[in-house]
Amino acid sequence: MRQETAVVLGPGGMLGTAWLAGLVVGLRREKFDLAKADLTIGTSAGAIVGAALAAGQDLERLAVLPDPDGEPAVKADHERMGEAFAILGDPTLEPAAARHRVGRLALAAETGAEEAYLARMEFLIGAREWPEGRLLIPAVDVETGEPLVWEQASGVSLVAAVASSTAFPGMAPPITINGRRYMDGTLRSGSNADLAAGIQTAIIIEPLAHLFPANLPQDAAAVRLAPDLAAQEALGDLNNRAAWSSVYQAGVRQAPEAAELIEPVWAR
């Protein structure tokens, strides 16, 4: 009897998106098509690649990231971003309280127009419609700090769901959906691998796994993939557009090694 498989794609900024895309492409060349998973969970950078993957897009088109026309889609507010990281790193704050404080920073940050950011996300995803397969995309309500998980039944556009999951305070504007505003799904629980509970096999791919402890789903045969040393070096500044292609290729090159780790679990 075939066991259900989940693919969990975690956060990692702009260059985390490039590494994820390259690794997914490389794994397909190694005969592991992650689009065949029963469940895809994508958070932040992982939401972009997860949506494109589940929608059947060719991620090889992201080997080179074209320069945007005119001004960038967003402008980072480094002051607010720094304050957000300080709050999230405060061990005395409960997660809900930290999310609430960070939400206020997200609203105060000057990061540009939502419309431009949505257009950028649509370009990266390459699709507008939710895929037939099950796709989960976490986000967090800016005002209440409450997390939620978008899926096809939510009645929200795929592009808006992905944009909200990638909108880290100070890096991108909160996204308005049905009159409320939402921010990065990483604030819920990192890669949100707990959403794969009940799935027998989980492939967890995290661009920042080398920086944070594992959060694996319980009772699952899980493989956690992190950037190797070469990819870690290439990642560097996660928002360095100039490094996009080199990080993408680092993901491609890592695929044969990753395939060896996946094979015993995927075959189940």
ZAMARGU-4260 file (C-alpha; in steps of 0.2 Angstrom, whole numbers, plus 5000, padded with zeros to 4 digits):
<rodrens>
0) 5000/5000/5000 | 5007/5017/4995 | 5010/5029/5009 | 5006/5047/5007 | 5020/5060/5005
5) 5022/5078/5009 | 5034/5090/5003 | 5038/5105/5015 | 5047/5120/5008 | 5053/5132/5020
10) 5058/5151/5021 | 5074/5159/5016 | 5072/5176/5008 | 5075/5180/4989 | 5090/5168/4988
15) 5081/5154/4997 | 5069/5155/4983 | 5083/5153/4971 | 5091/5138/4980 | 5074/5129/4982
20) 5070/5131/4964 | 5087/5125/4958 | 5086/5110/4970 | 5069/5105/4964 | 5074/5106/4946
25) 5090/5095/4950 | 5079/5082/4959 | 5068/5081/4944 | 5083/5077/4934 | 5087/5064/4946
30) 5070/5056/4943 | 5062/5063/4959 | 5047/5074/4954 | 5042/5082/4970 | 5026/5089/4961
35) 5019/5071/4963 | 5018/5073/4982 | 5001/5071/4990 | 5003/5087/5000 | 5014/5103/4997
40) 5017/5115/5011 | 5025/5131/5007 | 5030/5145/5018 | 5038/5162/5013 | 5051/5158/4999
45) 5044/5140/5000 | 5027/5147/4996 | 5033/5154/4979 | 5042/5138/4974 | 5028/5127/4982
50) 5015/5136/4972 | 5024/5135/4956 | 5029/5116/4959 | 5011/5111/4963 | 5004/5121/4948
55) 5015/5111/4936 | 5027/5126/4932 | 5044/5124/4924 | 5056/5130/4938 | 5070/5130/4925
60) 5064/5147/4920 | 5070/5154/4936 | 5088/5149/4933 | 5090/5168/4929 | 5080/5181/4937
65) 5077/5196/4925 | 5079/5213/4931 | 5063/5222/4936 | 5057/5236/4925 | 5060/5253/4933
70) 5060/5253/4952 | 5060/5237/4962 | 5044/5230/4968 | 5048/5234/4986 | 5060/5244/4996
75) 5066/5236/5012 | 5064/5246/5028 | 5079/5240/5037 | 5075/5249/5053 | 5058/5241/5055
80) 5066/5224/5049 | 5079/5225/5063 | 5066/5229/5076 | 5056/5214/5070 | 5071/5202/5072
85) 5075/5209/5089 | 5057/5206/5095 | 5057/5188/5087 | 5073/5185/5096 | 5067/5190/5113
90) 5066/5174/5123 | 5055/5183/5136 | 5041/5185/5124 | 5027/5172/5121 | 5025/5169/5102
95) 5008/5177/5101 | 5014/5193/5109 | 5029/5193/5098 | 5018/5191/5082 | 5007/5205/5088
100) 5021/5217/5091 | 5029/5213/5074 | 5013/5216/5066 | 5013/5234/5072 | 5030/5236/5064
105) 5024/5228/5048 | 5010/5241/5047 | 5022/5255/5050 | 5036/5250/5038 | 5038/5259/5022
110) 5040/5245/5009 | 5031/5251/4994 | 5014/5247/4986 | 5005/5230/4987 | 5000/5230/4969
115) 5019/5230/4963 | 5023/5216/4975 | 5008/5205/4970 | 5014/5207/4952 | 5031/5202/4956
120) 5024/5186/4965 | 5013/5182/4950 | 5029/5182/4939 | 5039/5171/4950 | 5025/5158/4953
125) 5020/5158/4934 | 5002/5154/4938 | 4986/5162/4945 | 4975/5147/4949 | 4976/5135/4963
130) 4983/5118/4958 | 4972/5102/4959 | 4984/5094/4972 | 4983/5099/4990 | 4993/5115/4994
135) 4995/5124/5011 | 5002/5141/5013 | 5003/5149/5030 | 5002/5167/5034 | 4998/5178/5050
140) 4985/5191/5053 | 4995/5208/5055 | 4983/5216/5068 | 4979/5201/5079 | 4995/5190/5077
145) 4984/5175/5074 | 4991/5162/5061 | 4981/5154/5048 | 4983/5143/5033 | 4977/5147/5015
150) 4972/5133/5004 | 4961/5131/4988 | 4945/5131/4999 | 4949/5147/5007 | 4943/5157/4992
155) 4958/5167/4991 | 4968/5170/4975 | 4984/5160/4974 | 4995/5175/4971 | 4988/5184/4986
160) 4990/5169/4997 | 5009/5167/4992 | 5012/5186/4993 | 5005/5186/5011 | 5016/5171/5016
165) 5031/5180/5010 | 5028/5198/5017 | 5041/5199/5031 | 5039/5215/5041 | 5051/5228/5033
170) 5054/5217/5018 | 5037/5218/5009 | 5021/5226/5012 | 5007/5217/5022 | 4994/5210/5009
175) 4976/5214/5010 | 4964/5200/5009 | 4945/5202/5012 | 4948/5218/5021 | 4962/5212/5033
180) 4981/5212/5031 | 4993/5198/5032 | 5011/5195/5034 | 5025/5181/5033 | 5019/5163/5037
185) 5036/5160/5045 | 5030/5169/5060 | 5018/5155/5063 | 5031/5141/5065 | 5046/5142/5054
190) 5044/5130/5040 | 5027/5124/5047 | 5031/5106/5045 | 5018/5102/5059 | 5005/5104/5045
195) 5011/5087/5038 | 5005/5078/5054 | 4997/5062/5049 | 5007/5060/5033 | 5018/5045/5033
200) 5032/5052/5023 | 5039/5070/5023 | 5053/5078/5013 | 5057/5094/5022 | 5068/5106/5012
205) 5074/5122/5021 | 5086/5135/5015 | 5089/5141/5033 | 5090/5123/5041 | 5108/5126/5045
210) 5103/5140/5056 | 5088/5133/5065 | 5084/5117/5074 | 5073/5104/5066 | 5054/5104/5068
215) 5049/5088/5060 | 5031/5081/5060 | 5028/5067/5072 | 5026/5049/5067 | 5032/5052/5049
220) 5047/5045/5040 | 5056/5062/5037 | 5071/5068/5027 | 5077/5086/5031 | 5087/5094/5017
225) 5098/5109/5021 | 5110/5119/5010 | 5127/5111/5009 | 5143/5121/5013 | 5145/5127/4995
230) 5126/5133/4994 | 5128/5141/5012 | 5142/5151/5005 | 5133/5156/4989 | 5117/5161/5000
235) 5126/5175/5009 | 5115/5190/5010 | 5098/5182/5007 | 5092/5198/4997 | 5107/5200/4985
240) 5099/5199/4968 | 5116/5198/4960 | 5119/5181/4968 | 5102/5173/4961 | 5109/5162/4947
245) 5124/5156/4957 | 5113/5151/4971 | 5101/5142/4959 | 5115/5132/4952 | 5121/5128/4969
250) 5104/5120/4972 | 5105/5110/4956 | 5122/5104/4960 | 5117/5098/4977 | 5102/5087/4970
255) 5112/5071/4967 | 5117/5070/4985 | 5100/5075/4991 | 5092/5062/4979 | 5102/5048/4989
260) 5095/5054/5005 | 5077/5055/4998 | 5077/5038/4989 | 5075/5026/5004 | 5060/5036/5010
265) 5052/5041/4993 | 5052/5023/4988 | 5040/5018/5002
</rodrens>
